[in-house]
Amino acid sequence: MFLAALLLASSAVASVRAAFPEGVIATGTQGATNPPVATMGTVIDQTSIARLISVNSIDDFCVYAPAEPNTKVSDVEGEVVAWCTMPRNNARVIPDGVITGVTFLKTDFYVQIMGWGDFTKLTVANGDSGGELDPHGATGVGNPVGGNVTTTVADGLDEPIEEWMMYMSASQFCLRACTNANSTYAAKYMCWHELDVMGCEFVMPGTYHEPGTFESCDADVAYPPGWYPTATVNGQVQFSTFAQYFEGVYTGGNGLPTAYTVGTTVTPDAPYTIPSSSNCVTTSTIGNGIDASLLTAGAKGSTPLPGFTSTPATAASAPGSSATGSAPVTAGGSPSGSLSTQKITSSSAKSTPSSAGSGSASASGSGSNTTGSSAAFRGASIAYGHGGEYAGITIVSIVSALAAIALLH
């Protein structure tokens, strides 16, 4: 009976771990420079090389930026470090006033944050058009190497996210962490990271504001970056896809240089749709209230500051899932809901600049990247399952298993 109870408990834990669609929750280990889990209230260290970032709310998020001052992001994509609005994750802390505008969006398939700031006050070189970061990178170990992302938005717990992407420049950033998937819209497609020359508003469309606006909203779901619906066949949406164009030269087996081209020679002006936002809540600004003298370059604390505690588990809406894969659901919509499909009125195209793929990436639109794979960590947690159903059976299984064990004593 005891063995049966243990097997039942083991089965329950396995059910918990399988609650998210495949490819959403990261597996493996944390990067070597990171704490084992996302943690609020860590000691200030403005020399930290931790690379664990979290994206939880309009005033609790992190970005990647260079470790050394006056550095171009594209020059050190593999070595950027975490900077957070709160003292968390052993990361460096962003001083109040650096961030000048933020829009935080929650959707059924991803959480996204876009914003403005003077990131030269961190370490980004003045005028830097930026770089693109993702869990793959040129060598398959991530940009940055060992970079990990967590969010509490999916289920109220610090979940490690497998697919994410971020653009960072001297004045603008955008970050998306993909928290859901279905048979058509896999997380790797919703966070497709190979369009780095296209910039934030193309790859991560949404309601962008000028600096000075701080808002948190629900939002409709965008099509995956570069996807354009063309027709519906037997209830399934068909797509054309845009591949970023770039040129290069490689040395063949004969030892001679050979030119090559990759991607589409005509670049679209805009994504197919600009998702709408709703239920927006605005605030005048964001800040951590930490004295600026404690956050100067190279500053180190000895103990955690008072008043910062672990992020509480918060109520969260179940991530939507379209069983048919016909379209991502809209925020607050049913599993069979569809996107707003108001097509961008401009249908003109332009030739991709010849500088595309030159090796620099941009928050405003310039750069290149290659693919690979990465690893993070995954812990057991109660979460939502496919179709937005609570994994209630998992809870019942755990309770039943514990009750069975208790009967033995």
N, C-alpha and C positions, 0 to 999 in steps of 0.2 A: 504493500500500500504506500509505504514511504517512497519507494522507487517510482511508482505511478504518479505520486504527487510532484516529485521532482521533474519528471518528464513533462507533466502538464505545465509546470511553471516555466520550464525551458521553452516549451512550445509557445507560451504566452509572450515571452521576451522576443522570440523570433518573429512573432506576428507584429510586435511593436516596431521592430527594426525594418519590417517590410511595408510599413504603413504609407510611406511616400513612394511615388512612382520611381521606376528605375532611372538612375542618372541624375537625381535631384540632390540626394544627400551624399556628401563626400565620404570616401573610405580611405583608410590608411593611417598615417600618422601626421601630427602637426610638424610644421617646418622646424628645423633645428634651433632657430632663434626665438621661437614662440613659446608662450606659456602653454601648459597642457590643455587648458580650456579658456574660453573667453571669460574675463574677470573684471568686474568694476571695482575701483578703489585701489589700484596698484600704485606703488611708489613712483613719484615723478623722476624721470630720467631722460633729459633732453639730448642724451647721446645714445639712446637705445637703438638697437638694430632689429628689434622685433618686427615681424611682418604679418601679424594677425590683425585683420581689421573687422569691425562689426558695423552693421547698418540696421539700426533698430528704430530710429525715430528722427524727427527734424532736429533734435538737439543731442542725439546720442548716435554718432556715426564717426567713421574714420576715412581717411584718404591715404594714398601713397604719395610720397614725395622723396626727393634725394636725401641721402644722409649728410652730404656736405653742402655748404652754402654756394650760391651762384652756379648751380649745375643745371644743365639741360636734362629734362626727364628722359628724352630719347637716347641720351648717351649712357644712361645707367638703369635702363628698365629692369635688368636682372638684379639690381642691388638697392632699389628704392626701399624705404622703410615706412612703417605705419605712424601716422599722426592722427590723434583722436580728439574729439571735442571734449571728452571727459577723460579723467585719469583711469585708463583701463588697458587691459591686455599687455601690460609692461611697455606700452608704446609711448612715443613722445606726445605731448599735449599741445593742442592748437590754442594759442592765446586768444582771449576775447578780442573781437574787433577785426581779426583776420578774415573771417567769413562775412561777406556783405550781402548775401542773398541765398536762399535755399528753397527748393521745392521738393517735397518728399511725397512719393506716389506709391500707393499700395494697389496691386492688381491681383487677379486670380492666378497669374502665372509668374509674376516676379515682383520684387520691390525695387524701386528706382529712386535715386536722389540726384538732383542736378543743382549746381550752385555756382556762385561767384565769390571771389575773394582776392586779396593781395597776397599771393603765395610766395612772393619774393620775401615776405616776412618769415616764411618758413625757410626754404632752401632753394626754391626754383629760380632759375636765372631770369632776369628781367627781359620781357618780350618773348620768352620761350613759348612757341606754339604747341609744345607738349609732346606727350607720348601715350601709348596705349598699353595697358596692363591686363593680363588674363592668366588663368591657371595653367597655360600651355607653354607659351614662349618658344623661342627658336630651337631650344634643346630638349623640350618636353618636360622640364622640371619647373616651369613657371616663370612669369615676369610679374613680380620678382621671384627669384628662386626661393622656394619654401613659403610663398605667400598663401595665406588662407583667409577665408571670409566666413563669418557667421551672421545669422540674423535671428531675432526672436519673433519676427512678423509671421512666419508660417504657422507656428503653433504655440507661441508664448515661451518657448525654450530656446536656448542658444544652439541653433542647428548649424552644423558645418555644411556649407553649400558647395556642390561640385562645380557648377558652371557660373561664372561671373565675368564681368568685363568693366574696365574703368578707363576713362580718358582724363588726363591731368595736364594743365598748362599753367602759365604764370597767373592767369586770371579766371579760369573756368575749369570746372570738373563735372563729370557725370559718372555714375556708378549704377550698374544693374546686377542683382543677384537673382538667379532663376530658381523659384521655389516650387514649381509644379510642372507637370508634363502630361502628355497623352500620346496616343499612337501616331499622331501627325506632328504635334508640336513638342518634340523632345527638348529638354533643357538645353542641350548643346546647340540647338537651332535658335531658341529664344535668346540665348546669349552668344550668338555667332560673332566671333572675334576677328574675322579676316577682312573687315572693311574699315581699317583704321584710318585711311586717308579721308574718309567721308565725314568724320566729326560727330559730335554729340547729337545734334538735332536730326541727323539722318539715321544713325544707328540706334539711338535711344530716343525716339520721338515722344513728345509730351507737351505740356503747357510750360513753355519757357518764358520767364519774366526777366526784366532788366534788374540789375542790382537794387536792393532795397526791399524786395518782397521776401517774406518768410511764410511759407504755407505748407500744410500737410493735407493731402487729398486722397480719396479713392480715385481710381482711373480705369478706363477701358483698356483692353489688352491690344497692343500693337501686333501686327504680323511680324514674324521673325525678320531680322535685318536682311534686306535685299530680296525679300519675297514679294511677288506681285501676282495676285489672283487673276486668272485669265478666263476660267469657265468652271461650271459645275457639271460633273458627269456622274450620273447615278448617285446623286446626293453628296459626292465628294468634290471639294474645291480643288481645282488644278492650278498650279503655280508656274510662273517663270521666275528664275532667280538671277540676281545680278552678282557677278564675280568681279572683284576689284582688279583693275588692269595694272600690270607692271611689266617692266622689261628687265632683262638681266643677261649675264654671260656666264657660262660654265665651261670648264675644261673637260673635254671628252676623253675617252680611252685612248685616242690617238695623240693626246697631248696638245691638241689645238683648241683654241677658244671657240665656243659656239654660242651665238645669240639665241635667246628664247623670249617669248611673250606668254603671259598668262592672263586670263580674265577677259572681260567684255570691253570692247574698244569704245563703246558709247556709254557714258555715265548718266544715270537718271538725275533729275534735279531734286527729287524729294522722295521720301518713303510713300507708299501707297496711301496710307491714312495717317492723320495726326490724332491720336486717341484723346477723347474728351476726359476732363476731370470733373469730379463732383464731391459734394460733402466736404468742401475745403474749410479748413480752420487756419486763420492767420494769426501771427504774433508779430510784435514790433521788432524783435531781434532774438538771437540765441546767445548763450554764454554759459560758462562754468563758474564764474565768480572768483576764480583763482587769481591772486595778486600777480601782476605781470612780472614782478621782480623774481618770482619763483620759477618762471618759464623762459628765462633768457637762454641764449645759446650755451650749451654745455652744462646747464644747471642740473643738479642731482639732489633729490631728497633723501632722507634716511628712514622715514616712516610714512605710511599712507596718510593723506590729508583726511581730517574728520569730515563727515557729512556725505561721503560717497560710499554707497553700499552696493551689494550685488544687484544686478538688474532683476526686478521682480518678474515672475511669470505673469503675463497679461492675457486677457481674453482675446482670442483671435478668431477671425472668420475662417471657415474651412476653405482651403484652396479649391477652386472649381476644376472640373475635369470633363472634357467633352468626349464621351465614349465613342462617338462616330468620327471624331477628328476633323469635323468639317470646318471648324473655326474656333479659336480661343473664345472662352466665355467673357462677357463683360463684367465689370465689377458689380456685384450684387445681382447678377443675372442667373438664369437657370443653366444646368449643364448643357442644354441645347441652344443656349443663347449665341448670338453672332456679333461680330464686330460692327461698329459703325463704319459703313463703307462709302462715305462721301469722298469721292476721288479728288485728289489735288487737281485744281483747275489747270495748272501749267503742265502740259504734257511734252514740252520741248526737251531736247536732250543736248548735251554738250560733250565735246571730246575731252577725255581725261587728260589733264596736263601731263606732259612728258616727264615731269619730276616725280610722278606717282611711283611709289615703291623705292624711293631713294634711300630708305632706311630710317627716316624720322617719322614719328607718328604725331597726331595732333588732336587736341580737344576741339579745335576749330576746323580741322581737315587737312592733315598731311602726314603720311607715314606708311609703314609696311610691317608685315609680321608673317610668321609661319606657324604650323600646327605642331602639336605634340600631346602629351598627357601629363597629369599631375596627381598628387595625392594629398589628402587631408585626413581628418579623423572622423569617426562616427561612433556616437554613444547611443545606448538604448534610450528611447523616450516615448511617452504616449503622444500620438500624433493623429492626424487625419488621414483617412485612407482614400482610395480612388472614389471619384464621384462626390467627394466632399462629405462622406459619411464618417462620423466619429468612430474611432476604433474602440467602441464600447465593449465589443466581445472580448477584446484584449484585457480590458479592466476586469471583466467578469471572470476571465480565465485566471488572472493573477489572484483575485480574491478567492476563487474556488480552490486554487492550489494551496494558498496559505491556510485556508480552512481545513483542507485535508491533512496538511502537515500538523496543524494544531490538534487534530483529533488523536494523533499518535502520542500526545503528551498528557 
